[in-house]
Amino acid sequence: MVSRTKEKPKPKDKISTIYVGPDLPHGVLKRYTVFTGDYPPNVEALRQKSPSLCGLFVSLDKLSDARRRVNVQGDLLNTLSKQIFKEI
């Protein structure tokens, strides 16, 4: 008789991301806020409302490059940072 053991599902690795865009009005979202796993409902609602905002969440290992790029005129991250105020 073959014994079968049920393997426990492996938990999904929770990826940490950091928001590199500008602070949003009324403290809704602050620059350099770190998120692990799912986003809180208020942040998820903003992400759905603003496609530009989604591009301003980067993995922690890309933070130093993203910090530089946000300040470079014409870079995609710089453009997204300016665009979000038109979308929210």
PDB file of N, CA, C and O in Angstrom:
ATOM      1  N   MET A   1       0.840  -1.168   0.000  1.00  0.00           N
ATOM      2  CA  MET A   1       0.000   0.000   0.000  1.00  0.00           C
ATOM      3  C   MET A   1       0.895   1.244   0.000  1.00  0.00           C
ATOM      4  O   MET A   1       1.859   1.342   0.759  1.00  0.00           O
ATOM      5  N   VAL A   2       0.550   2.165  -0.856  1.00  0.00           N
ATOM      6  CA  VAL A   2       1.344   3.376  -0.979  1.00  0.00           C
ATOM      7  C   VAL A   2       0.731   4.444  -0.095  1.00  0.00           C
ATOM      8  O   VAL A   2      -0.465   4.728  -0.169  1.00  0.00           O
ATOM      9  N   SER A   3       1.561   5.021   0.732  1.00  0.00           N
ATOM     10  CA  SER A   3       1.066   6.081   1.607  1.00  0.00           C
ATOM     11  C   SER A   3       1.294   7.422   0.922  1.00  0.00           C
ATOM     12  O   SER A   3       2.390   7.731   0.454  1.00  0.00           O
ATOM     13  N   ARG A   4       0.233   8.199   0.880  1.00  0.00           N
ATOM     14  CA  ARG A   4       0.342   9.525   0.259  1.00  0.00           C
ATOM     15  C   ARG A   4       0.224  10.583   1.333  1.00  0.00           C
ATOM     16  O   ARG A   4      -0.719  10.613   2.124  1.00  0.00           O
ATOM     17  N   THR A   5       1.186  11.418   1.327  1.00  0.00           N
ATOM     18  CA  THR A   5       1.131  12.515   2.293  1.00  0.00           C
ATOM     19  C   THR A   5       0.766  13.787   1.551  1.00  0.00           C
ATOM     20  O   THR A   5       1.234  14.047   0.443  1.00  0.00           O
ATOM     21  N   LYS A   6      -0.050  14.538   2.173  1.00  0.00           N
ATOM     22  CA  LYS A   6      -0.433  15.802   1.565  1.00  0.00           C
ATOM     23  C   LYS A   6       0.652  16.827   1.866  1.00  0.00           C
ATOM     24  O   LYS A   6       1.044  17.041   3.013  1.00  0.00           O
ATOM     25  N   GLU A   7       1.115  17.443   0.805  1.00  0.00           N
ATOM     26  CA  GLU A   7       2.109  18.483   0.988  1.00  0.00           C
ATOM     27  C   GLU A   7       1.394  19.785   1.295  1.00  0.00           C
ATOM     28  O   GLU A   7       0.397  20.137   0.665  1.00  0.00           O
ATOM     29  N   LYS A   8       1.920  20.472   2.259  1.00  0.00           N
ATOM     30  CA  LYS A   8       1.354  21.773   2.591  1.00  0.00           C
ATOM     31  C   LYS A   8       1.723  22.753   1.494  1.00  0.00           C
ATOM     32  O   LYS A   8       2.866  22.778   1.037  1.00  0.00           O
ATOM     33  N   PRO A   9       0.757  23.564   1.068  1.00  0.00           N
ATOM     34  CA  PRO A   9       1.113  24.549   0.043  1.00  0.00           C
ATOM     35  C   PRO A   9       2.125  25.535   0.586  1.00  0.00           C
ATOM     36  O   PRO A   9       2.045  25.959   1.739  1.00  0.00           O
ATOM     37  N   LYS A  10       3.065  25.890  -0.245  1.00  0.00           N
ATOM     38  CA  LYS A  10       4.080  26.847   0.167  1.00  0.00           C
ATOM     39  C   LYS A  10       3.470  28.244   0.175  1.00  0.00           C
ATOM     40  O   LYS A  10       2.759  28.620  -0.757  1.00  0.00           O
ATOM     41  N   PRO A  11       3.742  29.000   1.212  1.00  0.00           N
ATOM     42  CA  PRO A  11       3.211  30.365   1.217  1.00  0.00           C
ATOM     43  C   PRO A  11       3.892  31.178   0.120  1.00  0.00           C
ATOM     44  O   PRO A  11       5.084  31.028  -0.149  1.00  0.00           O
ATOM     45  N   LYS A  12       3.101  32.035  -0.499  1.00  0.00           N
ATOM     46  CA  LYS A  12       3.666  32.881  -1.547  1.00  0.00           C
ATOM     47  C   LYS A  12       4.660  33.844  -0.915  1.00  0.00           C
ATOM     48  O   LYS A  12       4.433  34.388   0.166  1.00  0.00           O
ATOM     49  N   ASP A  13       5.748  34.033  -1.610  1.00  0.00           N
ATOM     50  CA  ASP A  13       6.720  35.010  -1.123  1.00  0.00           C
ATOM     51  C   ASP A  13       6.092  36.387  -1.202  1.00  0.00           C
ATOM     52  O   ASP A  13       5.592  36.793  -2.251  1.00  0.00           O
ATOM     53  N   LYS A  14       6.119  37.088  -0.111  1.00  0.00           N
ATOM     54  CA  LYS A  14       5.574  38.435  -0.094  1.00  0.00           C
ATOM     55  C   LYS A  14       6.659  39.388  -0.554  1.00  0.00           C
ATOM     56  O   LYS A  14       7.707  39.528   0.076  1.00  0.00           O
ATOM     57  N   ILE A  15       6.380  40.032  -1.660  1.00  0.00           N
ATOM     58  CA  ILE A  15       7.349  40.943  -2.250  1.00  0.00           C
ATOM     59  C   ILE A  15       7.162  42.329  -1.645  1.00  0.00           C
ATOM     60  O   ILE A  15       6.038  42.819  -1.529  1.00  0.00           O
ATOM     61  N   SER A  16       8.254  42.948  -1.268  1.00  0.00           N
ATOM     62  CA  SER A  16       8.201  44.299  -0.722  1.00  0.00           C
ATOM     63  C   SER A  16       8.426  45.307  -1.842  1.00  0.00           C
ATOM     64  O   SER A  16       9.342  45.169  -2.653  1.00  0.00           O
ATOM     65  N   THR A  17       7.569  46.320  -1.867  1.00  0.00           N
ATOM     66  CA  THR A  17       7.720  47.405  -2.821  1.00  0.00           C
ATOM     67  C   THR A  17       7.725  48.722  -2.062  1.00  0.00           C
ATOM     68  O   THR A  17       7.262  48.802  -0.924  1.00  0.00           O
ATOM     69  N   ILE A  18       8.254  49.747  -2.707  1.00  0.00           N
ATOM     70  CA  ILE A  18       8.330  51.051  -2.082  1.00  0.00           C
ATOM     71  C   ILE A  18       7.801  52.092  -3.059  1.00  0.00           C
ATOM     72  O   ILE A  18       8.078  52.032  -4.256  1.00  0.00           O
ATOM     73  N   TYR A  19       7.044  53.036  -2.541  1.00  0.00           N
ATOM     74  CA  TYR A  19       6.486  54.117  -3.349  1.00  0.00           C
ATOM     75  C   TYR A  19       7.525  55.226  -3.447  1.00  0.00           C
ATOM     76  O   TYR A  19       7.974  55.750  -2.428  1.00  0.00           O
ATOM     77  N   VAL A  20       7.911  55.591  -4.685  1.00  0.00           N
ATOM     78  CA  VAL A  20       8.956  56.596  -4.881  1.00  0.00           C
ATOM     79  C   VAL A  20       8.421  57.918  -5.423  1.00  0.00           C
ATOM     80  O   VAL A  20       9.199  58.829  -5.708  1.00  0.00           O
ATOM     81  N   GLY A  21       7.114  58.030  -5.566  1.00  0.00           N
ATOM     82  CA  GLY A  21       6.529  59.266  -6.068  1.00  0.00           C
ATOM     83  C   GLY A  21       6.436  60.328  -4.985  1.00  0.00           C
ATOM     84  O   GLY A  21       6.879  60.120  -3.856  1.00  0.00           O
ATOM     85  N   PRO A  22       5.855  61.469  -5.340  1.00  0.00           N
ATOM     86  CA  PRO A  22       5.726  62.557  -4.367  1.00  0.00           C
ATOM     87  C   PRO A  22       4.661  62.257  -3.310  1.00  0.00           C
ATOM     88  O   PRO A  22       3.777  61.426  -3.521  1.00  0.00           O
ATOM     89  N   ASP A  23       4.760  62.946  -2.172  1.00  0.00           N
ATOM     90  CA  ASP A  23       3.715  62.824  -1.154  1.00  0.00           C
ATOM     91  C   ASP A  23       2.397  63.284  -1.764  1.00  0.00           C
ATOM     92  O   ASP A  23       2.346  64.295  -2.464  1.00  0.00           O
ATOM     93  N   LEU A  24       1.340  62.538  -1.496  1.00  0.00           N
ATOM     94  CA  LEU A  24       0.030  62.927  -2.000  1.00  0.00           C
ATOM     95  C   LEU A  24      -0.683  63.768  -0.952  1.00  0.00           C
ATOM     96  O   LEU A  24      -0.423  63.625   0.243  1.00  0.00           O
ATOM     97  N   PRO A  25      -1.583  64.647  -1.392  1.00  0.00           N
ATOM     98  CA  PRO A  25      -2.256  65.566  -0.466  1.00  0.00           C
ATOM     99  C   PRO A  25      -2.976  64.835   0.669  1.00  0.00           C
ATOM    100  O   PRO A  25      -3.458  63.715   0.505  1.00  0.00           O
ATOM    101  N   HIS A  26      -3.032  65.493   1.807  1.00  0.00           N
ATOM    102  CA  HIS A  26      -3.743  65.018   3.003  1.00  0.00           C
ATOM    103  C   HIS A  26      -3.159  63.726   3.585  1.00  0.00           C
ATOM    104  O   HIS A  26      -3.857  62.994   4.286  1.00  0.00           O
ATOM    105  N   GLY A  27      -1.900  63.449   3.302  1.00  0.00           N
ATOM    106  CA  GLY A  27      -1.248  62.285   3.889  1.00  0.00           C
ATOM    107  C   GLY A  27      -1.749  60.952   3.367  1.00  0.00           C
ATOM    108  O   GLY A  27      -1.558  59.919   4.008  1.00  0.00           O
ATOM    109  N   VAL A  28      -2.392  60.969   2.203  1.00  0.00           N
ATOM    110  CA  VAL A  28      -2.953  59.740   1.644  1.00  0.00           C
ATOM    111  C   VAL A  28      -1.861  58.713   1.357  1.00  0.00           C
ATOM    112  O   VAL A  28      -2.031  57.523   1.624  1.00  0.00           O
ATOM    113  N   LEU A  29      -0.736  59.184   0.809  1.00  0.00           N
ATOM    114  CA  LEU A  29       0.379  58.310   0.498  1.00  0.00           C
ATOM    115  C   LEU A  29       1.658  59.128   0.568  1.00  0.00           C
ATOM    116  O   LEU A  29       1.781  60.168  -0.078  1.00  0.00           O
ATOM    117  N   LYS A  30       2.599  58.649   1.352  1.00  0.00           N
ATOM    118  CA  LYS A  30       3.866  59.363   1.552  1.00  0.00           C
ATOM    119  C   LYS A  30       4.979  58.690   0.748  1.00  0.00           C
ATOM    120  O   LYS A  30       5.002  57.471   0.575  1.00  0.00           O
ATOM    121  N   ARG A  31       5.894  59.522   0.265  1.00  0.00           N
ATOM    122  CA  ARG A  31       7.056  59.011  -0.458  1.00  0.00           C
ATOM    123  C   ARG A  31       7.847  58.070   0.450  1.00  0.00           C
ATOM    124  O   ARG A  31       7.971  58.294   1.654  1.00  0.00           O
ATOM    125  N   TYR A  32       8.365  57.036  -0.150  1.00  0.00           N
ATOM    126  CA  TYR A  32       9.201  56.013   0.499  1.00  0.00           C
ATOM    127  C   TYR A  32       8.434  55.149   1.506  1.00  0.00           C
ATOM    128  O   TYR A  32       9.029  54.606   2.437  1.00  0.00           O
ATOM    129  N   THR A  33       7.126  55.021   1.322  1.00  0.00           N
ATOM    130  CA  THR A  33       6.355  54.080   2.132  1.00  0.00           C
ATOM    131  C   THR A  33       6.588  52.685   1.572  1.00  0.00           C
ATOM    132  O   THR A  33       6.504  52.475   0.362  1.00  0.00           O
ATOM    133  N   VAL A  34       6.883  51.724   2.458  1.00  0.00           N
ATOM    134  CA  VAL A  34       7.163  50.352   2.050  1.00  0.00           C
ATOM    135  C   VAL A  34       5.916  49.500   2.270  1.00  0.00           C
ATOM    136  O   VAL A  34       5.247  49.605   3.298  1.00  0.00           O
ATOM    137  N   PHE A  35       5.619  48.657   1.285  1.00  0.00           N
ATOM    138  CA  PHE A  35       4.487  47.743   1.364  1.00  0.00           C
ATOM    139  C   PHE A  35       4.996  46.329   1.159  1.00  0.00           C
ATOM    140  O   PHE A  35       5.823  46.078   0.283  1.00  0.00           O
ATOM    141  N   THR A  36       4.499  45.403   1.973  1.00  0.00           N
ATOM    142  CA  THR A  36       4.845  43.994   1.827  1.00  0.00           C
ATOM    143  C   THR A  36       3.560  43.224   1.563  1.00  0.00           C
ATOM    144  O   THR A  36       2.616  43.283   2.352  1.00  0.00           O
ATOM    145  N   GLY A  37       3.531  42.509   0.461  1.00  0.00           N
ATOM    146  CA  GLY A  37       2.325  41.771   0.096  1.00  0.00           C
ATOM    147  C   GLY A  37       1.305  42.693  -0.552  1.00  0.00           C
ATOM    148  O   GLY A  37       1.651  43.553  -1.363  1.00  0.00           O
ATOM    149  N   ASP A  38       0.045  42.503  -0.184  1.00  0.00           N
ATOM    150  CA  ASP A  38      -1.035  43.289  -0.777  1.00  0.00           C
ATOM    151  C   ASP A  38      -1.013  44.732  -0.283  1.00  0.00           C
ATOM    152  O   ASP A  38      -0.509  45.034   0.800  1.00  0.00           O
ATOM    153  N   TYR A  39      -1.572  45.609  -1.107  1.00  0.00           N
ATOM    154  CA  TYR A  39      -1.680  47.019  -0.729  1.00  0.00           C
ATOM    155  C   TYR A  39      -2.940  47.217   0.105  1.00  0.00           C
ATOM    156  O   TYR A  39      -3.922  46.500  -0.089  1.00  0.00           O
ATOM    157  N   PRO A  40      -2.934  48.180   1.032  1.00  0.00           N
ATOM    158  CA  PRO A  40      -4.143  48.490   1.791  1.00  0.00           C
ATOM    159  C   PRO A  40      -5.248  48.956   0.835  1.00  0.00           C
ATOM    160  O   PRO A  40      -4.947  49.443  -0.255  1.00  0.00           O
ATOM    161  N   PRO A  41      -6.506  48.817   1.221  1.00  0.00           N
ATOM    162  CA  PRO A  41      -7.620  49.180   0.338  1.00  0.00           C
ATOM    163  C   PRO A  41      -7.551  50.613  -0.199  1.00  0.00           C
ATOM    164  O   PRO A  41      -7.868  50.846  -1.366  1.00  0.00           O
ATOM    165  N   ASN A  42      -7.141  51.574   0.633  1.00  0.00           N
ATOM    166  CA  ASN A  42      -7.090  52.960   0.152  1.00  0.00           C
ATOM    167  C   ASN A  42      -6.013  53.146  -0.917  1.00  0.00           C
ATOM    168  O   ASN A  42      -6.212  53.907  -1.863  1.00  0.00           O
ATOM    169  N   VAL A  43      -4.896  52.473  -0.782  1.00  0.00           N
ATOM    170  CA  VAL A  43      -3.816  52.565  -1.766  1.00  0.00           C
ATOM    171  C   VAL A  43      -4.224  51.811  -3.042  1.00  0.00           C
ATOM    172  O   VAL A  43      -3.946  52.269  -4.150  1.00  0.00           O
ATOM    173  N   GLU A  44      -4.867  50.681  -2.885  1.00  0.00           N
ATOM    174  CA  GLU A  44      -5.322  49.919  -4.048  1.00  0.00           C
ATOM    175  C   GLU A  44      -6.340  50.724  -4.854  1.00  0.00           C
ATOM    176  O   GLU A  44      -6.326  50.680  -6.084  1.00  0.00           O
ATOM    177  N   ALA A  45      -7.219  51.454  -4.177  1.00  0.00           N
ATOM    178  CA  ALA A  45      -8.190  52.308  -4.872  1.00  0.00           C
ATOM    179  C   ALA A  45      -7.479  53.404  -5.668  1.00  0.00           C
ATOM    180  O   ALA A  45      -7.873  53.709  -6.793  1.00  0.00           O
ATOM    181  N   LEU A  46      -6.439  53.992  -5.090  1.00  0.00           N
ATOM    182  CA  LEU A  46      -5.658  55.004  -5.809  1.00  0.00           C
ATOM    183  C   LEU A  46      -4.951  54.407  -7.018  1.00  0.00           C
ATOM    184  O   LEU A  46      -4.888  55.033  -8.076  1.00  0.00           O
ATOM    185  N   ARG A  47      -4.422  53.203  -6.865  1.00  0.00           N
ATOM    186  CA  ARG A  47      -3.730  52.536  -7.967  1.00  0.00           C
ATOM    187  C   ARG A  47      -4.678  52.259  -9.123  1.00  0.00           C
ATOM    188  O   ARG A  47      -4.284  52.347 -10.286  1.00  0.00           O
ATOM    189  N   GLN A  48      -5.921  51.927  -8.812  1.00  0.00           N
ATOM    190  CA  GLN A  48      -6.899  51.673  -9.866  1.00  0.00           C
ATOM    191  C   GLN A  48      -7.322  52.968 -10.554  1.00  0.00           C
ATOM    192  O   GLN A  48      -7.642  52.972 -11.743  1.00  0.00           O
ATOM    193  N   LYS A  49      -7.320  54.049  -9.809  1.00  0.00           N
ATOM    194  CA  LYS A  49      -7.730  55.346 -10.345  1.00  0.00           C
ATOM    195  C   LYS A  49      -6.631  55.991 -11.190  1.00  0.00           C
ATOM    196  O   LYS A  49      -6.929  56.716 -12.139  1.00  0.00           O
ATOM    197  N   SER A  50      -5.387  55.739 -10.864  1.00  0.00           N
ATOM    198  CA  SER A  50      -4.261  56.395 -11.520  1.00  0.00           C
ATOM    199  C   SER A  50      -3.255  55.382 -12.069  1.00  0.00           C
ATOM    200  O   SER A  50      -2.473  54.817 -11.303  1.00  0.00           O
ATOM    201  N   PRO A  51      -3.264  55.146 -13.373  1.00  0.00           N
ATOM    202  CA  PRO A  51      -2.265  54.238 -13.954  1.00  0.00           C
ATOM    203  C   PRO A  51      -0.827  54.718 -13.716  1.00  0.00           C
ATOM    204  O   PRO A  51       0.082  53.903 -13.560  1.00  0.00           O
ATOM    205  N   SER A  52      -0.625  56.022 -13.688  1.00  0.00           N
ATOM    206  CA  SER A  52       0.720  56.559 -13.455  1.00  0.00           C
ATOM    207  C   SER A  52       1.237  56.189 -12.072  1.00  0.00           C
ATOM    208  O   SER A  52       2.428  55.930 -11.896  1.00  0.00           O
ATOM    209  N   LEU A  53       0.345  56.164 -11.101  1.00  0.00           N
ATOM    210  CA  LEU A  53       0.736  55.837  -9.734  1.00  0.00           C
ATOM    211  C   LEU A  53       1.319  54.431  -9.655  1.00  0.00           C
ATOM    212  O   LEU A  53       2.269  54.193  -8.910  1.00  0.00           O
ATOM    213  N   CYS A  54       0.758  53.507 -10.417  1.00  0.00           N
ATOM    214  CA  CYS A  54       1.244  52.118 -10.390  1.00  0.00           C
ATOM    215  C   CYS A  54       2.723  52.015 -10.767  1.00  0.00           C
ATOM    216  O   CYS A  54       3.445  51.164 -10.248  1.00  0.00           O
ATOM    217  N   GLY A  55       3.162  52.880 -11.666  1.00  0.00           N
ATOM    218  CA  GLY A  55       4.552  52.836 -12.100  1.00  0.00           C
ATOM    219  C   GLY A  55       5.535  53.379 -11.088  1.00  0.00           C
ATOM    220  O   GLY A  55       6.747  53.274 -11.279  1.00  0.00           O
ATOM    221  N   LEU A  56       5.022  53.964 -10.002  1.00  0.00           N
ATOM    222  CA  LEU A  56       5.899  54.563  -8.992  1.00  0.00           C
ATOM    223  C   LEU A  56       6.130  53.652  -7.785  1.00  0.00           C
ATOM    224  O   LEU A  56       6.682  54.083  -6.773  1.00  0.00           O
ATOM    225  N   PHE A  57       5.708  52.400  -7.896  1.00  0.00           N
ATOM    226  CA  PHE A  57       6.002  51.396  -6.878  1.00  0.00           C
ATOM    227  C   PHE A  57       7.101  50.513  -7.446  1.00  0.00           C
ATOM    228  O   PHE A  57       6.913  49.887  -8.489  1.00  0.00           O
ATOM    229  N   VAL A  58       8.238  50.454  -6.781  1.00  0.00           N
ATOM    230  CA  VAL A  58       9.368  49.673  -7.264  1.00  0.00           C
ATOM    231  C   VAL A  58       9.814  48.707  -6.174  1.00  0.00           C
ATOM    232  O   VAL A  58       9.530  48.911  -4.993  1.00  0.00           O
ATOM    233  N   SER A  59      10.509  47.660  -6.579  1.00  0.00           N
ATOM    234  CA  SER A  59      11.040  46.721  -5.588  1.00  0.00           C
ATOM    235  C   SER A  59      12.186  47.395  -4.832  1.00  0.00           C
ATOM    236  O   SER A  59      12.839  48.303  -5.345  1.00  0.00           O
ATOM    237  N   LEU A  60      12.410  46.939  -3.629  1.00  0.00           N
ATOM    238  CA  LEU A  60      13.412  47.567  -2.768  1.00  0.00           C
ATOM    239  C   LEU A  60      14.811  47.533  -3.376  1.00  0.00           C
ATOM    240  O   LEU A  60      15.609  48.441  -3.143  1.00  0.00           O
ATOM    241  N   ASP A  61      15.110  46.504  -4.144  1.00  0.00           N
ATOM    242  CA  ASP A  61      16.448  46.421  -4.728  1.00  0.00           C
ATOM    243  C   ASP A  61      16.679  47.446  -5.839  1.00  0.00           C
ATOM    244  O   ASP A  61      17.814  47.642  -6.274  1.00  0.00           O
ATOM    245  N   LYS A  62      15.607  48.102  -6.302  1.00  0.00           N
ATOM    246  CA  LYS A  62      15.732  49.124  -7.351  1.00  0.00           C
ATOM    247  C   LYS A  62      15.581  50.541  -6.791  1.00  0.00           C
ATOM    248  O   LYS A  62      15.483  51.500  -7.556  1.00  0.00           O
ATOM    249  N   LEU A  63      15.562  50.675  -5.477  1.00  0.00           N
ATOM    250  CA  LEU A  63      15.308  51.971  -4.856  1.00  0.00           C
ATOM    251  C   LEU A  63      16.348  53.028  -5.230  1.00  0.00           C
ATOM    252  O   LEU A  63      15.972  54.138  -5.607  1.00  0.00           O
ATOM    253  N   SER A  64      17.616  52.725  -5.141  1.00  0.00           N
ATOM    254  CA  SER A  64      18.628  53.763  -5.389  1.00  0.00           C
ATOM    255  C   SER A  64      18.533  54.285  -6.824  1.00  0.00           C
ATOM    256  O   SER A  64      18.665  55.487  -7.052  1.00  0.00           O
ATOM    257  N   ASP A  65      18.310  53.407  -7.778  1.00  0.00           N
ATOM    258  CA  ASP A  65      18.166  53.828  -9.168  1.00  0.00           C
ATOM    259  C   ASP A  65      16.883  54.645  -9.353  1.00  0.00           C
ATOM    260  O   ASP A  65      16.888  55.651 -10.062  1.00  0.00           O
ATOM    261  N   ALA A  66      15.794  54.222  -8.727  1.00  0.00           N
ATOM    262  CA  ALA A  66      14.514  54.925  -8.843  1.00  0.00           C
ATOM    263  C   ALA A  66      14.594  56.322  -8.226  1.00  0.00           C
ATOM    264  O   ALA A  66      14.027  57.268  -8.771  1.00  0.00           O
ATOM    265  N   ARG A  67      15.282  56.459  -7.114  1.00  0.00           N
ATOM    266  CA  ARG A  67      15.438  57.777  -6.476  1.00  0.00           C
ATOM    267  C   ARG A  67      16.130  58.759  -7.420  1.00  0.00           C
ATOM    268  O   ARG A  67      15.754  59.929  -7.491  1.00  0.00           O
ATOM    269  N   ARG A  68      17.119  58.289  -8.127  1.00  0.00           N
ATOM    270  CA  ARG A  68      17.831  59.130  -9.084  1.00  0.00           C
ATOM    271  C   ARG A  68      16.925  59.472 -10.267  1.00  0.00           C
ATOM    272  O   ARG A  68      16.846  60.629 -10.680  1.00  0.00           O
ATOM    273  N   ARG A  69      16.252  58.475 -10.802  1.00  0.00           N
ATOM    274  CA  ARG A  69      15.427  58.652 -12.003  1.00  0.00           C
ATOM    275  C   ARG A  69      14.245  59.588 -11.781  1.00  0.00           C
ATOM    276  O   ARG A  69      13.854  60.306 -12.701  1.00  0.00           O
ATOM    277  N   VAL A  70      13.673  59.595 -10.594  1.00  0.00           N
ATOM    278  CA  VAL A  70      12.533  60.472 -10.303  1.00  0.00           C
ATOM    279  C   VAL A  70      12.914  61.937 -10.491  1.00  0.00           C
ATOM    280  O   VAL A  70      12.060  62.762 -10.816  1.00  0.00           O
ATOM    281  N   ASN A  71      14.177  62.262 -10.290  1.00  0.00           N
ATOM    282  CA  ASN A  71      14.636  63.647 -10.393  1.00  0.00           C
ATOM    283  C   ASN A  71      15.236  64.013 -11.746  1.00  0.00           C
ATOM    284  O   ASN A  71      15.651  65.156 -11.937  1.00  0.00           O
ATOM    285  N   VAL A  72      15.294  63.078 -12.684  1.00  0.00           N
ATOM    286  CA  VAL A  72      15.868  63.335 -13.994  1.00  0.00           C
ATOM    287  C   VAL A  72      14.765  63.774 -14.961  1.00  0.00           C
ATOM    288  O   VAL A  72      13.859  63.005 -15.281  1.00  0.00           O
ATOM    289  N   GLN A  73      14.860  65.017 -15.413  1.00  0.00           N
ATOM    290  CA  GLN A  73      13.874  65.566 -16.342  1.00  0.00           C
ATOM    291  C   GLN A  73      13.765  64.674 -17.580  1.00  0.00           C
ATOM    292  O   GLN A  73      14.779  64.353 -18.201  1.00  0.00           O
ATOM    293  N   GLY A  74      12.548  64.273 -17.941  1.00  0.00           N
ATOM    294  CA  GLY A  74      12.327  63.445 -19.125  1.00  0.00           C
ATOM    295  C   GLY A  74      12.322  61.957 -18.858  1.00  0.00           C
ATOM    296  O   GLY A  74      11.877  61.190 -19.712  1.00  0.00           O
ATOM    297  N   ASP A  75      12.802  61.517 -17.700  1.00  0.00           N
ATOM    298  CA  ASP A  75      12.775  60.093 -17.362  1.00  0.00           C
ATOM    299  C   ASP A  75      11.330  59.668 -17.104  1.00  0.00           C
ATOM    300  O   ASP A  75      10.510  60.481 -16.679  1.00  0.00           O
ATOM    301  N   LEU A  76      11.023  58.418 -17.356  1.00  0.00           N
ATOM    302  CA  LEU A  76       9.665  57.919 -17.161  1.00  0.00           C
ATOM    303  C   LEU A  76       9.172  58.135 -15.733  1.00  0.00           C
ATOM    304  O   LEU A  76       8.038  58.575 -15.537  1.00  0.00           O
ATOM    305  N   LEU A  77       9.994  57.838 -14.737  1.00  0.00           N
ATOM    306  CA  LEU A  77       9.555  58.012 -13.344  1.00  0.00           C
ATOM    307  C   LEU A  77       9.295  59.482 -13.017  1.00  0.00           C
ATOM    308  O   LEU A  77       8.389  59.792 -12.244  1.00  0.00           O
ATOM    309  N   ASN A  78      10.073  60.376 -13.591  1.00  0.00           N
ATOM    310  CA  ASN A  78       9.860  61.810 -13.402  1.00  0.00           C
ATOM    311  C   ASN A  78       8.529  62.227 -14.017  1.00  0.00           C
ATOM    312  O   ASN A  78       7.770  62.984 -13.412  1.00  0.00           O
ATOM    313  N   THR A  79       8.250  61.736 -15.213  1.00  0.00           N
ATOM    314  CA  THR A  79       7.000  62.052 -15.902  1.00  0.00           C
ATOM    315  C   THR A  79       5.799  61.503 -15.133  1.00  0.00           C
ATOM    316  O   THR A  79       4.791  62.193 -14.984  1.00  0.00           O
ATOM    317  N   LEU A  80       5.901  60.273 -14.647  1.00  0.00           N
ATOM    318  CA  LEU A  80       4.807  59.681 -13.875  1.00  0.00           C
ATOM    319  C   LEU A  80       4.544  60.471 -12.600  1.00  0.00           C
ATOM    320  O   LEU A  80       3.392  60.649 -12.204  1.00  0.00           O
ATOM    321  N   SER A  81       5.609  60.945 -11.958  1.00  0.00           N
ATOM    322  CA  SER A  81       5.469  61.726 -10.730  1.00  0.00           C
ATOM    323  C   SER A  81       4.658  62.995 -10.953  1.00  0.00           C
ATOM    324  O   SER A  81       3.890  63.413 -10.086  1.00  0.00           O
ATOM    325  N   LYS A  82       4.833  63.593 -12.102  1.00  0.00           N
ATOM    326  CA  LYS A  82       4.085  64.807 -12.426  1.00  0.00           C
ATOM    327  C   LYS A  82       2.660  64.491 -12.874  1.00  0.00           C
ATOM    328  O   LYS A  82       1.732  65.255 -12.608  1.00  0.00           O
ATOM    329  N   GLN A  83       2.499  63.367 -13.551  1.00  0.00           N
ATOM    330  CA  GLN A  83       1.208  62.995 -14.126  1.00  0.00           C
ATOM    331  C   GLN A  83       0.175  62.604 -13.076  1.00  0.00           C
ATOM    332  O   GLN A  83      -1.019  62.818 -13.289  1.00  0.00           O
ATOM    333  N   ILE A  84       0.594  62.044 -11.959  1.00  0.00           N
ATOM    334  CA  ILE A  84      -0.396  61.533 -10.993  1.00  0.00           C
ATOM    335  C   ILE A  84      -1.307  62.621 -10.451  1.00  0.00           C
ATOM    336  O   ILE A  84      -2.456  62.342 -10.110  1.00  0.00           O
ATOM    337  N   PHE A  85      -0.826  63.847 -10.364  1.00  0.00           N
ATOM    338  CA  PHE A  85      -1.668  64.928  -9.830  1.00  0.00           C
ATOM    339  C   PHE A  85      -2.805  65.269 -10.796  1.00  0.00           C
ATOM    340  O   PHE A  85      -3.813  65.841 -10.382  1.00  0.00           O
ATOM    341  N   LYS A  86      -2.656  64.925 -12.069  1.00  0.00           N
ATOM    342  CA  LYS A  86      -3.724  65.137 -13.046  1.00  0.00           C
ATOM    343  C   LYS A  86      -4.746  64.007 -13.004  1.00  0.00           C
ATOM    344  O   LYS A  86      -5.877  64.171 -13.462  1.00  0.00           O
ATOM    345  N   GLU A  87      -4.353  62.872 -12.461  1.00  0.00           N
ATOM    346  CA  GLU A  87      -5.208  61.680 -12.477  1.00  0.00           C
ATOM    347  C   GLU A  87      -5.992  61.475 -11.183  1.00  0.00           C
ATOM    348  O   GLU A  87      -7.038  60.826 -11.185  1.00  0.00           O
ATOM    349  N   ILE A  88      -5.494  62.019 -10.095  1.00  0.00           N
ATOM    350  CA  ILE A  88      -6.206  61.784  -8.823  1.00  0.00           C
ATOM    351  C   ILE A  88      -7.007  63.007  -8.395  1.00  0.00           C
ATOM    352  O   ILE A  88      -7.662  62.982  -7.354  1.00  0.00           O
TER     353      ILE A  88
END
